[in-house]
């Protein structure tokens, strides 16, 4: 695959939407949703917002504000992949569905 060619194909496919974003959203108010949010998530619907996954952009365990309790990675986070599981892959020292439990031999220092 040639990534430059792939990018050109995407531009051609969504050229009108990109022009709308620039003319109606960005140029008038001087700010707008990021191009990523506008094109990939809202219009083309090829991505999900952070903290969501899968074709229907379901919340990751722990919710979109703190997926996997902030101690792991949500499988498929931000993608619309049909094979995304949403299961948390916990960092070392954490376990549980939402990576919110310390593994045996680990502890979390209380917040100061």
Secondary structure, DSSP 4 states (H G I P E B T S, - for coil): --HHHHHHHHHHHTHHHHHHIIIIIIHHHS--S-HIIIIIIIIS--B--TTEETTTTEEPTT-TTSGGGGSEEETTTTB--TT----EEEPTTEESTTS-EEPTT---PPP-
